[in-house]
Amino acid sequence: MKRRTVIGGLGAAVAVPAIATFVNNEAMAGSESSSSSASSGALVFDKDAYTELTTTITTDAGDRSVTYHFYKAITYVTNPVDEKYQSLNVSVPVEIDGTAVDATRAPILFANAVGGYMPSSVADATGIGGGGMTGAPGGAAPSASASASASGEVASGGNAQVDQQGEMVSNAKLGLAAGYVVVEPGARGRTLVDSSGTYYGTAPAAIVDLKAAVRYLRFNKGRIPGDTDRIVSSGTSAGGALSALLGASGDSPLYAEYLTELGAADASDAIFASGDWCPITDLEHADMAYEWNWGANKLSSGSLVDQTVSKDLSTAFTEYQASLKLRARGFGALTARNLDDYLLETYLRPAATKYLDSLSESARSTYLAANTFITWSGGKATFTWADFLTHVGARKKDTPAFDAFDLSAGENNLFGTGTTQARHFTLYSLRHEGSSSARLDSDLPEKLTLMNPMPFIAKRNPSRAKHWWIRVGTKDSDTSLSVVGNLAASLEQLGDDVNALMYWDSGHGANDDAADFITWIAKVTGYKTSTK
């Protein structure tokens, strides 16, 4: 018998799980059993094992002819579970538009292609940007071009990015054209299952693999081209979440056992900067946040979701939001009562203003006539939260959005274990479907922490990235807009360099200022392209 369970008191119960004290990776040197295998040369980068390729890359400044050295499918651990996914590709520019380039000290763009927390492999790529996403429902492996919906946004679970014109964007290719070393790592994902029926890519496999790949790069400092102290990650959707987690959890000892088991290199897994597009993260609180944001919005069918469930979850978000203890200038404490105003003032109105300002006077007049909820005065756009929600329209997901009652959500699969394909990972959904006294499986609290950047930020991890690029479209209802708002606010509260904004009227997977990201990398790393 299914039961409705009110979850008062649970909103903050797992807000900031206890995590181990952070330690400096230098003090850990030599402490892991993987060190002996790494020092034996098993993980030494072979600088001569490349193919020279030439490609044309379209940038905002025009087409660039880039000749590069392509190192394919390097296994980054000594004890891989599945080499198809636990390998990486390295692309090193040597000539751009006929001018020789020295990328010895170039920043390294670490561009993952994870979507939907599914497996990502680069093993079959024939050049840069060739890593695809596998393990999609139905067994298909959607290409980048197939990830865009008719509306121009990336389908839920996709790993692609699109610009304002609906054209595909590749940070990896743009980074190469800028003279950066580009590393494209593969990683295990939630749908992988072996012949015995055991799922071997569920949490925390993906983040463990990405950390192992970073360790491989840093272990090979001085051998691999590029500055291993200037690694900048990027990712979209689940990949954006993993990029944020990679930045927040650098050198955390919580992952040590997993990394040792794989035979990861004995090196740091901290990165310098993190680029995160529409991150699907903070999963144990995502259902609450989703209903706080989109609870009043109808589904595409025109019907409302179960309002009792929606209100239960939205109420629980109030407690969780308070537990974060976030503050912002001009707002004081960020609570569930003023978070909408904060998002309006900090992100939504500036996004609309920027968009409208970019239009011709005629196009702007046409847009405003079609969107009368916006007041345009003094070169600024203003509107209410309620009108904004109406403007966005249909929500993408039913309720609960992430821990589905019937275990059908991808995130249920993400937290599967052994031969169990999917599990509940929140008390609300677990108790709704079972006993009111049911408890989460004992391994889940730690795994939830290992997949969430927020606890590491809350504990002020000293080895976290200090530079952040965070983006999401204002019409992206794959998760709550509060996820980006809280992520950015928590980092700003620590004094980190945070460049966060929202793209007006853009949906999931939007990357409307790709060239600016590439320029930002040079700025924060202090790099200028070196020619020979």
Kinemage of the C-alpha trace (Angstrom):
@kinemage 1
@onewidth
@group {chain A} dominant
@subgroup {mainchain}
@vectorlist {calphas} color= white
{ca met a 1} P 0.000 0.000 0.000
{ca lys a 2} L 1.404 3.361 -0.992
{ca arg a 3} L 1.481 6.028 1.659
{ca arg a 4} L 1.820 9.770 1.618
{ca thr a 5} L 4.520 10.847 4.064
{ca val a 6} L 5.081 14.411 5.236
{ca ile a 7} L 8.804 15.058 5.562
{ca gly a 8} L 9.025 17.918 7.993
{ca gly a 9} L 12.442 17.792 9.635
{ca leu a 10} L 14.042 15.960 6.718
{ca gly a 11} L 14.894 18.978 4.601
{ca ala a 12} L 18.232 19.535 6.290
{ca ala a 13} L 18.795 16.053 7.651
{ca val a 14} L 21.210 15.264 4.855
{ca ala a 15} L 22.027 18.826 3.888
{ca val a 16} L 25.707 18.652 4.780
{ca pro a 17} L 26.755 15.065 5.480
{ca ala a 18} L 29.741 14.617 7.728
{ca ile a 19} L 32.876 14.251 5.665
{ca ala a 20} L 36.414 13.428 6.620
{ca thr a 21} L 38.982 16.106 7.313
{ca phe a 22} L 40.730 17.243 4.174
{ca val a 23} L 44.413 16.618 3.859
{ca asn a 24} L 47.032 18.068 1.586
{ca asn a 25} L 47.826 15.666 -1.217
{ca glu a 26} L 51.544 16.279 -0.861
{ca ala a 27} L 51.350 14.719 2.576
{ca met a 28} L 49.668 11.713 0.992
{ca ala a 29} L 52.452 11.101 -1.506
{ca gly a 30} L 53.595 7.542 -1.377
{ca ser a 31} L 50.758 6.518 0.914
{ca glu a 32} L 48.642 4.724 -1.669
{ca ser a 33} L 49.266 1.243 -2.907
{ca ser a 34} L 48.942 2.532 -6.464
{ca ser a 35} L 52.262 4.327 -6.132
{ca ser a 36} L 54.346 1.238 -6.807
{ca ser a 37} L 52.558 0.496 -10.073
{ca ala a 38} L 52.715 4.120 -11.141
{ca ser a 39} L 56.429 4.427 -10.400
{ca ser a 40} L 57.121 1.247 -12.358
{ca gly a 41} L 56.207 3.122 -15.504
{ca ala a 42} L 52.758 1.646 -16.091
{ca leu a 43} L 51.229 5.123 -16.155
{ca val a 44} L 54.047 7.033 -17.803
{ca phe a 45} L 52.854 9.138 -20.738
{ca asp a 46} L 54.438 8.175 -24.071
{ca lys a 47} L 55.082 11.479 -25.816
{ca asp a 48} L 55.827 9.761 -29.139
{ca ala a 49} L 52.590 7.744 -29.382
{ca tyr a 50} L 50.559 10.233 -31.413
{ca thr a 51} L 49.014 10.712 -34.797
{ca glu a 52} L 49.336 14.119 -36.460
{ca leu a 53} L 45.994 15.430 -37.667
{ca thr a 54} L 44.719 18.645 -39.203
{ca thr a 55} L 41.209 19.999 -38.774
{ca thr a 56} L 39.290 23.190 -39.434
{ca ile a 57} L 37.562 24.682 -36.412
{ca thr a 58} L 34.968 27.430 -36.701
{ca thr a 59} L 35.334 30.161 -34.078
{ca asp a 60} L 33.793 33.592 -33.582
{ca ala a 61} L 36.903 35.019 -35.211
{ca gly a 62} L 36.539 32.797 -38.261
{ca asp a 63} L 37.772 29.385 -39.325
{ca arg a 64} L 41.063 28.141 -37.893
{ca ser a 65} L 43.204 25.437 -39.459
{ca val a 66} L 44.730 23.491 -36.601
{ca thr a 67} L 47.366 20.800 -36.836
{ca tyr a 68} L 47.634 18.767 -33.655
{ca his a 69} L 49.099 15.658 -32.110
{ca phe a 70} L 46.371 13.196 -31.172
{ca tyr a 71} L 47.072 10.668 -28.419
{ca lys a 72} L 44.294 8.102 -28.446
{ca ala a 73} L 42.696 5.910 -25.771
{ca ile a 74} L 45.321 6.082 -23.018
{ca thr a 75} L 44.263 3.931 -20.081
{ca tyr a 76} L 44.632 6.128 -17.014
{ca val a 77} L 44.635 3.474 -14.267
{ca thr a 78} L 46.608 0.264 -13.831
{ca asn a 79} L 43.669 -1.874 -12.722
{ca pro a 80} L 40.785 -0.788 -14.960
{ca val a 81} L 37.311 -2.234 -14.615
{ca asp a 82} L 36.582 -1.407 -18.265
{ca glu a 83} L 39.292 0.175 -20.425
{ca lys a 84} L 36.734 1.265 -23.000
{ca tyr a 85} L 35.565 3.895 -20.540
{ca gln a 86} L 38.617 4.342 -18.319
{ca ser a 87} L 40.777 5.916 -20.983
{ca leu a 88} L 41.427 9.424 -22.238
{ca asn a 89} L 42.455 11.237 -25.403
{ca val a 90} L 44.956 14.095 -25.535
{ca ser a 91} L 45.070 16.708 -28.307
{ca val a 92} L 48.089 19.031 -28.483
{ca pro a 93} L 48.116 21.921 -30.992
{ca val a 94} L 51.353 22.301 -32.916
{ca glu a 95} L 50.297 24.702 -35.670
{ca ile a 96} L 47.423 27.175 -36.000
{ca asp a 97} L 46.800 28.857 -39.354
{ca gly a 98} L 50.316 27.987 -40.475
{ca thr a 99} L 52.046 29.348 -37.355
{ca ala a 100} L 53.857 26.874 -35.122
{ca val a 101} L 52.541 26.750 -31.550
{ca asp a 102} L 54.328 25.666 -28.390
{ca ala a 103} L 51.749 24.226 -25.981
{ca thr a 104} L 54.285 23.036 -23.415
{ca arg a 105} L 52.905 25.379 -20.744
{ca ala a 106} L 49.394 25.828 -22.107
{ca pro a 107} L 46.419 25.307 -19.784
{ca ile a 108} L 44.777 21.904 -20.051
{ca leu a 109} L 41.073 21.888 -20.874
{ca phe a 110} L 39.677 18.725 -19.292
{ca ala a 111} L 36.436 18.314 -21.254
{ca asn a 112} L 34.205 15.458 -20.148
{ca ala a 113} L 31.333 14.278 -22.337
{ca val a 114} L 29.122 12.707 -19.679
{ca gly a 115} L 25.378 13.068 -20.116
{ca gly a 116} L 22.642 11.642 -17.926
{ca tyr a 117} L 25.253 10.035 -15.661
{ca met a 118} L 25.604 7.452 -18.425
{ca pro a 119} L 28.889 5.960 -19.672
{ca ser a 120} L 31.190 8.068 -21.797
{ca ser a 121} L 33.891 6.574 -23.988
{ca val a 122} L 36.561 8.153 -26.183
{ca ala a 123} L 38.093 4.850 -27.253
{ca asp a 124} L 36.670 4.950 -30.780
{ca ala a 125} L 37.239 8.645 -31.447
{ca thr a 126} L 39.206 9.493 -34.570
{ca gly a 127} L 40.075 13.017 -33.506
{ca ile a 128} L 39.224 15.794 -31.103
{ca gly a 129} L 35.593 16.078 -30.082
{ca gly a 130} L 34.909 12.501 -31.075
{ca gly a 131} L 33.914 11.139 -27.689
{ca gly a 132} L 30.288 10.017 -27.623
{ca met a 133} L 27.744 8.991 -25.022
{ca thr a 134} L 26.757 5.352 -24.798
{ca gly a 135} L 24.341 3.386 -22.637
{ca ala a 136} L 21.262 5.417 -23.548
{ca pro a 137} L 17.850 3.814 -22.897
{ca gly a 138} L 17.028 1.424 -25.700
{ca gly a 139} L 20.682 0.676 -26.298
{ca ala a 140} L 21.200 3.518 -28.767
{ca ala a 141} L 24.239 5.728 -28.624
{ca pro a 142} L 22.997 9.214 -29.571
{ca ser a 143} L 25.405 11.347 -31.507
{ca ala a 144} L 26.016 14.964 -30.566
{ca ser a 145} L 23.733 16.113 -33.352
{ca ala a 146} L 20.982 13.783 -32.198
{ca ser a 147} L 21.055 15.288 -28.715
{ca ala a 148} L 19.371 18.520 -29.737
{ca ser a 149} L 15.596 18.630 -29.617
{ca ala a 150} L 13.413 20.342 -32.166
{ca ser a 151} L 13.254 23.384 -29.894
{ca gly a 152} L 17.013 23.809 -30.149
{ca glu a 153} L 17.766 22.644 -26.627
{ca val a 154} L 19.604 19.500 -25.647
{ca ala a 155} L 17.390 16.586 -24.668
{ca ser a 156} L 17.448 15.506 -21.047
{ca gly a 157} L 20.405 13.185 -20.566
{ca gly a 158} L 22.257 14.626 -23.546
{ca asn a 159} L 25.879 15.711 -23.314
{ca ala a 160} L 25.899 18.281 -26.105
{ca gln a 161} L 25.889 22.080 -26.047
{ca val a 162} L 24.069 24.466 -28.360
{ca asp a 163} L 24.386 28.192 -28.978
{ca gln a 164} L 21.625 30.767 -29.455
{ca gln a 165} L 21.208 29.714 -33.078
{ca gly a 166} L 20.793 26.057 -32.140
{ca glu a 167} L 24.187 25.149 -33.564
{ca met a 168} L 26.381 22.618 -31.773
{ca val a 169} L 29.230 23.945 -29.637
{ca ser a 170} L 32.417 22.059 -28.743
{ca asn a 171} L 34.482 23.516 -25.925
{ca ala a 172} L 37.158 20.957 -26.750
{ca lys a 173} L 37.558 22.153 -30.333
{ca leu a 174} L 37.444 25.822 -29.375
{ca gly a 175} L 40.090 25.189 -26.722
{ca leu a 176} L 42.358 23.512 -29.254
{ca ala a 177} L 41.913 26.424 -31.666
{ca ala a 178} L 42.986 28.770 -28.851
{ca gly a 179} L 46.230 26.865 -28.386
{ca tyr a 180} L 45.272 24.871 -25.284
{ca val a 181} L 46.005 21.225 -24.642
{ca val a 182} L 42.687 19.367 -24.599
{ca val a 183} L 42.093 16.177 -22.636
{ca glu a 184} L 38.872 14.240 -23.200
{ca pro a 185} L 38.355 11.610 -20.509
{ca gly a 186} L 36.025 8.667 -20.645
{ca ala a 187} L 34.214 7.487 -17.535
{ca arg a 188} L 31.970 4.667 -16.430
{ca gly a 189} L 28.264 5.358 -16.107
{ca arg a 190} L 25.135 4.079 -14.456
{ca thr a 191} L 23.845 1.752 -17.199
{ca leu a 192} L 26.924 -0.475 -17.452
{ca val a 193} L 26.197 -4.060 -16.431
{ca asp a 194} L 28.380 -7.154 -16.679
{ca ser a 195} L 27.487 -10.719 -17.642
{ca ser a 196} L 26.494 -11.541 -14.068
{ca gly a 197} L 23.975 -8.706 -13.995
{ca thr a 198} L 26.119 -6.482 -11.770
{ca tyr a 199} L 26.001 -2.745 -12.385
{ca tyr a 200} L 29.567 -1.451 -12.363
{ca gly a 201} L 29.144 2.197 -13.301
{ca thr a 202} L 26.808 3.425 -10.587
{ca ala a 203} L 27.794 6.058 -8.027
{ca pro a 204} L 30.495 7.026 -7.373
{ca ala a 205} L 32.181 5.424 -10.429
{ca ala a 206} L 32.030 8.443 -12.765
{ca ile a 207} L 33.656 10.937 -10.398
{ca val a 208} L 36.233 8.363 -9.279
{ca asp a 209} L 37.190 7.819 -12.922
{ca leu a 210} L 37.500 11.538 -13.634
{ca lys a 211} L 39.666 11.975 -10.556
{ca ala a 212} L 41.855 9.088 -11.695
{ca ala a 213} L 42.226 10.767 -15.092
{ca val a 214} L 43.295 14.022 -13.437
{ca arg a 215} L 45.796 12.083 -11.325
{ca tyr a 216} L 47.210 10.545 -14.489
{ca leu a 217} L 47.813 13.991 -15.929
{ca arg a 218} L 49.398 15.362 -12.774
{ca phe a 219} L 51.544 12.269 -12.321
{ca asn a 220} L 52.937 12.970 -15.797
{ca lys a 221} L 53.891 16.569 -15.099
{ca gly a 222} L 56.836 17.454 -17.325
{ca arg a 223} L 56.137 14.536 -19.660
{ca ile a 224} L 52.678 15.372 -20.958
{ca pro a 225} L 52.320 18.664 -22.858
{ca gly a 226} L 50.457 21.387 -21.008
{ca asp a 227} L 50.533 22.862 -17.528
{ca thr a 228} L 49.220 20.201 -15.148
{ca asp a 229} L 48.839 22.874 -12.458
{ca arg a 230} L 46.362 24.676 -14.703
{ca ile a 231} L 43.709 22.060 -15.425
{ca val a 232} L 40.299 23.540 -16.267
{ca ser a 233} L 37.371 21.117 -16.364
{ca ser a 234} L 34.193 21.477 -18.387
{ca gly a 235} L 30.966 19.521 -18.669
{ca thr a 236} L 27.256 19.778 -19.390
{ca ser a 237} L 24.229 18.522 -17.461
{ca ala a 238} L 25.432 15.484 -15.465
{ca gly a 239} L 28.854 16.293 -16.916
{ca gly a 240} L 28.468 19.814 -15.540
{ca ala a 241} L 27.654 18.342 -12.148
{ca leu a 242} L 30.757 16.152 -12.305
{ca ser a 243} L 32.864 19.125 -13.368
{ca ala a 244} L 31.603 21.056 -10.338
{ca leu a 245} L 32.221 18.066 -8.090
{ca leu a 246} L 35.722 17.659 -9.490
{ca gly a 247} L 36.386 21.294 -8.651
{ca ala a 248} L 34.898 21.139 -5.153
{ca ser a 249} L 36.325 17.829 -3.931
{ca gly a 250} L 39.966 18.073 -4.987
{ca asp a 251} L 42.263 15.752 -2.984
{ca ser a 252} L 39.494 14.598 -0.648
{ca pro a 253} L 40.545 11.409 1.162
{ca leu a 254} L 36.976 10.116 0.893
{ca tyr a 255} L 37.751 8.771 -2.576
{ca ala a 256} L 41.111 7.204 -1.682
{ca glu a 257} L 39.892 3.625 -1.336
{ca tyr a 258} L 38.152 3.706 -4.700
{ca leu a 259} L 41.167 5.249 -6.428
{ca thr a 260} L 43.575 2.785 -4.877
{ca glu a 261} L 41.421 -0.127 -6.008
{ca leu a 262} L 41.658 1.109 -9.608
{ca gly a 263} L 45.414 1.625 -9.435
{ca ala a 264} L 45.159 5.380 -9.945
{ca ala a 265} L 48.390 7.372 -10.043
{ca asp a 266} L 49.785 8.619 -6.742
{ca ala a 267} L 49.231 12.303 -7.474
{ca ser a 268} L 46.838 15.151 -6.770
{ca asp a 269} L 43.344 15.151 -8.297
{ca ala a 270} L 42.796 18.862 -7.613
{ca ile a 271} L 42.017 21.095 -10.576
{ca phe a 272} L 42.600 24.806 -11.105
{ca ala a 273} L 39.217 25.907 -12.459
{ca ser a 274} L 35.790 24.451 -13.173
{ca gly a 275} L 33.375 25.174 -16.023
{ca asp a 276} L 29.857 23.925 -15.294
{ca trp a 277} L 26.872 24.153 -17.638
{ca cys a 278} L 23.374 23.325 -16.321
{ca pro a 279} L 24.736 21.033 -13.594
{ca ile a 280} L 22.307 18.331 -12.455
{ca thr a 281} L 23.639 18.140 -8.913
{ca asp a 282} L 22.757 18.255 -5.200
{ca leu a 283} L 20.613 15.252 -6.031
{ca glu a 284} L 19.401 14.389 -2.537
{ca his a 285} L 17.753 17.825 -2.374
{ca ala a 286} L 16.871 18.193 -6.049
{ca asp a 287} L 13.250 17.025 -5.692
{ca met a 288} L 12.649 19.656 -3.015
{ca ala a 289} L 14.328 22.377 -5.043
{ca tyr a 290} L 12.436 21.414 -8.203
{ca glu a 291} L 9.042 21.821 -6.564
{ca trp a 292} L 10.072 25.103 -4.926
{ca asn a 293} L 10.919 26.398 -8.409
{ca trp a 294} L 8.540 24.686 -10.815
{ca gly a 295} L 5.764 23.355 -8.559
{ca ala a 296} L 3.081 25.637 -10.009
{ca asn a 297} L 4.023 24.947 -13.629
{ca lys a 298} L 1.986 22.410 -15.580
{ca leu a 299} L 3.393 19.488 -17.524
{ca ser a 300} L 3.434 19.605 -21.324
{ca ser a 301} L 0.176 17.626 -21.205
{ca gly a 302} L -1.461 20.623 -19.545
{ca ser a 303} L -2.021 18.905 -16.224
{ca leu a 304} L -0.584 19.796 -12.850
{ca val a 305} L 1.578 17.326 -10.972
{ca asp a 306} L 0.341 15.870 -7.667
{ca gln a 307} L 0.062 19.055 -5.632
{ca thr a 308} L 0.202 17.269 -2.293
{ca val a 309} L 3.563 15.740 -3.156
{ca ser a 310} L 4.749 18.999 -4.690
{ca lys a 311} L 3.866 21.000 -1.583
{ca asp a 312} L 5.454 18.423 0.731
{ca leu a 313} L 8.718 18.683 -1.148
{ca ser a 314} L 8.600 22.461 -1.511
{ca thr a 315} L 8.031 22.777 2.238
{ca ala a 316} L 11.044 20.564 2.925
{ca phe a 317} L 13.156 22.821 0.699
{ca thr a 318} L 12.583 25.670 3.168
{ca glu a 319} L 14.479 23.778 5.857
{ca tyr a 320} L 17.248 22.707 3.490
{ca gln a 321} L 17.779 26.199 2.127
{ca ala a 322} L 18.071 27.581 5.664
{ca ser a 323} L 20.622 24.880 6.537
{ca leu a 324} L 23.004 26.153 3.860
{ca lys a 325} L 23.459 29.419 5.781
{ca leu a 326} L 24.066 31.369 2.601
{ca arg a 327} L 24.152 35.150 2.538
{ca ala a 328} L 24.250 37.650 -0.295
{ca arg a 329} L 24.871 41.368 -0.344
{ca gly a 330} L 21.609 43.262 -0.311
{ca phe a 331} L 19.603 40.190 0.685
{ca gly a 332} L 21.100 38.985 3.935
{ca ala a 333} L 20.357 35.328 4.575
{ca leu a 334} L 19.175 33.515 1.445
{ca thr a 335} L 16.020 31.663 2.426
{ca ala a 336} L 13.210 29.982 0.554
{ca arg a 337} L 11.234 33.218 1.046
{ca asn a 338} L 13.675 35.567 -0.698
{ca leu a 339} L 15.540 33.191 -3.017
{ca asp a 340} L 13.171 34.036 -5.861
{ca asp a 341} L 13.963 37.743 -5.485
{ca tyr a 342} L 17.667 36.912 -5.342
{ca leu a 343} L 17.488 34.902 -8.556
{ca leu a 344} L 15.470 37.657 -10.223
{ca glu a 345} L 17.897 40.436 -9.296
{ca thr a 346} L 21.136 38.495 -9.701
{ca tyr a 347} L 20.441 36.395 -12.787
{ca leu a 348} L 17.050 36.571 -14.488
{ca arg a 349} L 16.513 40.303 -15.003
{ca pro a 350} L 20.171 40.854 -16.017
{ca ala a 351} L 19.819 37.959 -18.490
{ca ala a 352} L 16.696 39.476 -20.036
{ca thr a 353} L 18.331 42.909 -20.092
{ca lys a 354} L 21.411 41.596 -21.873
{ca tyr a 355} L 19.297 39.751 -24.418
{ca leu a 356} L 17.024 42.688 -25.151
{ca asp a 357} L 19.942 45.084 -25.366
{ca ser a 358} L 21.535 42.852 -28.018
{ca leu a 359} L 18.500 43.180 -30.303
{ca ser a 360} L 17.889 45.872 -32.848
{ca glu a 361} L 15.281 48.434 -31.837
{ca ser a 362} L 12.766 46.848 -34.183
{ca ala a 363} L 13.414 43.294 -32.941
{ca arg a 364} L 13.280 44.463 -29.328
{ca ser a 365} L 9.922 46.147 -29.886
{ca thr a 366} L 8.581 42.970 -31.460
{ca tyr a 367} L 9.807 40.832 -28.578
{ca leu a 368} L 8.381 43.165 -25.935
{ca ala a 369} L 5.040 43.274 -27.737
{ca ala a 370} L 4.915 39.477 -27.576
{ca asn a 371} L 6.079 39.386 -23.945
{ca thr a 372} L 4.133 42.117 -22.207
{ca phe a 373} L 5.056 40.856 -18.745
{ca ile a 374} L 8.452 42.555 -19.188
{ca thr a 375} L 8.779 46.246 -18.367
{ca trp a 376} L 11.608 47.821 -20.362
{ca ser a 377} L 12.704 51.116 -18.870
{ca gly a 378} L 16.034 52.883 -18.700
{ca gly a 379} L 17.679 50.046 -20.608
{ca lys a 380} L 16.680 47.460 -17.997
{ca ala a 381} L 14.151 44.637 -17.950
{ca thr a 382} L 11.956 44.041 -14.913
{ca phe a 383} L 9.263 41.453 -14.229
{ca thr a 384} L 7.924 39.339 -11.382
{ca trp a 385} L 8.821 35.784 -10.429
{ca ala a 386} L 5.278 34.611 -11.095
{ca asp a 387} L 5.291 36.125 -14.580
{ca phe a 388} L 8.669 34.558 -15.282
{ca leu a 389} L 7.343 31.105 -14.372
{ca thr a 390} L 4.366 31.637 -16.663
{ca his a 391} L 6.751 32.680 -19.440
{ca val a 392} L 8.801 29.487 -19.093
{ca gly a 393} L 5.685 27.363 -19.412
{ca ala a 394} L 5.646 23.594 -19.118
{ca arg a 395} L 7.954 21.887 -16.668
{ca lys a 396} L 9.920 18.947 -18.043
{ca lys a 397} L 9.572 16.551 -15.150
{ca asp a 398} L 6.826 15.012 -13.049
{ca thr a 399} L 7.095 14.844 -9.280
{ca pro a 400} L 9.306 13.686 -7.703
{ca ala a 401} L 11.610 14.732 -10.507
{ca phe a 402} L 14.704 12.753 -9.500
{ca asp a 403} L 13.839 10.047 -6.967
{ca ala a 404} L 10.825 8.740 -8.843
{ca phe a 405} L 8.296 6.744 -6.854
{ca asp a 406} L 8.459 3.953 -9.463
{ca leu a 407} L 12.296 4.036 -9.605
{ca ser a 408} L 12.190 5.066 -13.270
{ca ala a 409} L 14.433 8.147 -13.073
{ca gly a 410} L 18.029 7.966 -14.222
{ca glu a 411} L 19.122 9.056 -10.773
{ca asn a 412} L 17.448 5.989 -9.255
{ca asn a 413} L 19.704 3.923 -11.500
{ca leu a 414} L 22.704 6.097 -10.565
{ca phe a 415} L 22.341 4.954 -6.968
{ca gly a 416} L 21.718 1.320 -7.817
{ca thr a 417} L 24.164 -1.224 -6.457
{ca gly a 418} L 25.268 -4.745 -7.267
{ca thr a 419} L 22.524 -6.451 -9.242
{ca thr a 420} L 19.952 -3.929 -8.042
{ca gln a 421} L 19.332 -1.608 -10.972
{ca ala a 422} L 17.720 1.262 -9.094
{ca arg a 423} L 17.106 2.424 -5.527
{ca his a 424} L 15.429 5.224 -3.672
{ca phe a 425} L 17.968 7.700 -2.331
{ca thr a 426} L 15.667 10.096 -0.448
{ca leu a 427} L 13.609 9.294 2.613
{ca tyr a 428} L 10.559 10.952 1.121
{ca ser a 429} L 10.287 8.643 -1.879
{ca leu a 430} L 11.398 5.602 0.092
{ca arg a 431} L 8.755 6.123 2.766
{ca his a 432} L 6.071 7.128 0.281
{ca glu a 433} L 6.417 3.712 -1.338
{ca gly a 434} L 6.992 1.711 1.853
{ca ser a 435} L 7.067 1.948 5.608
{ca ser a 436} L 7.010 5.340 7.327
{ca ser a 437} L 9.991 4.153 9.383
{ca ala a 438} L 12.072 2.896 6.435
{ca arg a 439} L 15.721 3.901 6.368
{ca leu a 440} L 18.028 4.416 3.416
{ca asp a 441} L 20.507 1.639 2.720
{ca ser a 442} L 23.606 2.147 4.852
{ca asp a 443} L 25.942 2.861 1.916
{ca leu a 444} L 23.830 5.662 0.474
{ca pro a 445} L 24.706 8.604 2.762
{ca glu a 446} L 28.386 8.334 1.817
{ca lys a 447} L 27.654 7.849 -1.877
{ca leu a 448} L 25.356 10.862 -1.894
{ca thr a 449} L 28.176 12.926 -0.393
{ca leu a 450} L 30.664 11.608 -2.936
{ca met a 451} L 28.360 12.780 -5.752
{ca asn a 452} L 27.572 16.263 -4.402
{ca pro a 453} L 29.873 19.320 -4.474
{ca met a 454} L 27.920 21.165 -1.762
{ca pro a 455} L 29.289 19.277 1.290
{ca phe a 456} L 32.867 19.862 0.145
{ca ile a 457} L 32.174 23.559 -0.338
{ca ala a 458} L 30.479 23.732 3.069
{ca lys a 459} L 33.586 22.211 4.647
{ca arg a 460} L 35.748 24.798 2.842
{ca asn a 461} L 37.912 22.198 1.141
{ca pro a 462} L 41.289 23.962 0.814
{ca ser a 463} L 42.143 21.984 -2.328
{ca arg a 464} L 39.035 23.025 -4.238
{ca ala a 465} L 39.253 24.966 -7.481
{ca lys a 466} L 39.209 28.713 -6.842
{ca his a 467} L 37.920 29.796 -10.279
{ca trp a 468} L 34.400 28.960 -11.479
{ca trp a 469} L 32.417 29.432 -14.692
{ca ile a 470} L 28.748 28.512 -14.132
{ca arg a 471} L 25.951 28.760 -16.712
{ca val a 472} L 22.333 27.715 -17.232
{ca gly a 473} L 19.470 28.729 -19.512
{ca thr a 474} L 16.489 30.485 -17.935
{ca lys a 475} L 14.073 28.055 -19.612
{ca asp a 476} L 15.993 24.996 -18.429
{ca ser a 477} L 13.611 23.036 -16.220
{ca asp a 478} L 15.753 19.901 -16.115
{ca thr a 479} L 16.446 20.980 -12.537
{ca ser a 480} L 15.738 23.954 -10.302
{ca leu a 481} L 17.428 27.255 -11.092
{ca ser a 482} L 18.208 27.387 -7.375
{ca val a 483} L 20.850 24.705 -7.941
{ca val a 484} L 23.035 27.115 -9.898
{ca gly a 485} L 22.104 29.988 -7.596
{ca asn a 486} L 23.123 28.108 -4.463
{ca leu a 487} L 26.265 26.655 -6.005
{ca ala a 488} L 27.490 30.088 -7.068
{ca ala a 489} L 26.467 31.772 -3.802
{ca ser a 490} L 28.233 29.151 -1.685
{ca leu a 491} L 31.456 29.631 -3.645
{ca glu a 492} L 31.222 33.414 -3.579
{ca gln a 493} L 30.768 33.203 0.184
{ca leu a 494} L 34.176 31.488 0.352
{ca gly a 495} L 35.738 34.305 -1.659
{ca asp a 496} L 36.263 32.264 -4.822
{ca asp a 497} L 36.368 33.845 -8.271
{ca val a 498} L 32.899 33.050 -9.620
{ca asn a 499} L 31.661 33.970 -13.089
{ca ala a 500} L 28.018 32.884 -13.105
{ca leu a 501} L 25.097 33.934 -15.281
{ca met a 502} L 21.974 32.673 -16.977
{ca tyr a 503} L 21.104 32.723 -20.676
{ca trp a 504} L 17.751 34.332 -21.374
{ca asp a 505} L 15.155 32.084 -23.039
{ca ser a 506} L 17.720 29.313 -23.520
{ca gly a 507} L 17.093 25.721 -22.533
{ca his a 508} L 19.085 22.726 -21.407
{ca gly a 509} L 22.636 22.482 -22.728
{ca ala a 510} L 22.828 26.136 -23.738
{ca asn a 511} L 26.277 27.652 -24.239
{ca asp a 512} L 25.616 31.127 -25.599
{ca asp a 513} L 29.024 32.629 -24.817
{ca ala a 514} L 31.459 29.845 -25.676
{ca ala a 515} L 34.143 32.237 -26.927
{ca asp a 516} L 34.027 34.089 -23.611
{ca phe a 517} L 34.722 30.851 -21.747
{ca ile a 518} L 37.815 30.231 -23.852
{ca thr a 519} L 39.004 33.794 -23.178
{ca trp a 520} L 38.252 33.344 -19.467
{ca ile a 521} L 40.550 30.320 -19.330
{ca ala a 522} L 43.438 32.426 -20.589
{ca lys a 523} L 42.588 35.177 -18.114
{ca val a 524} L 42.412 33.052 -14.960
{ca thr a 525} L 45.436 30.936 -15.890
{ca gly a 526} L 47.494 33.908 -17.058
{ca tyr a 527} L 48.277 32.205 -20.352
{ca lys a 528} L 49.228 33.750 -23.662
{ca thr a 529} L 49.561 31.547 -26.714
{ca ser a 530} L 53.223 30.811 -27.355
{ca thr a 531} L 54.499 30.589 -30.911
{ca lys a 532} L 57.729 28.980 -32.018
